[in-house]
Amino acid sequence: MKKKGEKNNFKTMLKHYLAIKGLDIIVYLKDGKTIELNKNRTLDKDCILITDRHNREIRIAINEIKSIDLYAA
């Protein structure tokens, strides 16, 4: 079980990596889904906020994330 400080550390690192636009990020969720984040991504409280090309917002809760892969583009 993760401690509260570990969650805040993950959130801080995630915020830093989301700000790097040259970084490709793939998110693996606990329910088995895989989501590739586009460049229009931000961190909003405890969710990753993605805006797609049709201007729709998609939210991914941080507590639903199993792992993340980062790739330099």
Order of alpha helices (4+ residues) and beta strands (2+ residues): alpha-beta-beta-beta-beta-beta-beta
